[in-house]
Amino acid sequence: MQKNPRANLHGMLTLIKASKNPLNPVFESITNSLESIIERQSTEQELIEVEFHFNDQDDQAKRIDLITITDSGAGFNTKSYSRFNELLNNSKGYKNRGTGRLQYFHRFSEMIVESNYKEHDH
């Protein structure tokens, strides 16, 4: 049996349902940012910046076109990147199943993750 079998995203979205709270992806991102800041253990000023970009073309309702979340956290290293690549990975902690990123796909058609990759402070 393969150690890390491939998962089908559509199948995973069926297995892990969308949160009833439409802002769940934002809360998930802020939680991840806070955890990354704690992991970094820096004495510098810490930052989490959340930007909502709205489509103002529709007079009836404003639609969110883009959410950008920036933080001054630790970024990826081998351990955190491996965890990020595995769904249902609970190695991060109690009741953490590694499925939070699926909430993004329930609400948005695209997700881009940019991170600094640091290994042993290099």
PEZI-V990787 format. One line per field, one symbol per residue. phi: phi as a letter, one per 20 degrees, with the letter a starting at -180 (. if undefined). psi: psi as a letter, one per 20 degrees, with the letter a starting at -180 (. if undefined). burial: I if it has 16 or more other ideal C-beta (glycine too) atoms within 10 Angstrom, else O. A space follows every 10 residues. Layout:
BEGIN
phi=???
psi=???
burial=???
END
This chain:
BEGIN
phi=.ffcffdegg fffffdffff efegffffff ffffffffff ldeffebccd ddddeefeff bedfebcdcc bdffmecgff fffffdfmed ffrgmedmdg ffffffdceb cdddbedccl ld
psi=ppgmqqqpgg ghhhgoqqqi oijghggggg gggghhgghh lqirpqpppp ppoqojhphh qppphppppp rkahaqaggh hgghioqkok ihapjojkjh hhhghhhqiq ppppqpopol k.
burial=OOOOOOOOOO OOOOOIOOIO OOOIIIOIIO OIIOIIIOOO OOOOOOOIOO OOOOOOOOOO OOOOOOIOOO IIIIIIIOOI OOOIOOOOOO OIOOOOOIII IIIIIOIOOO OOOOOOOOOO OO
END
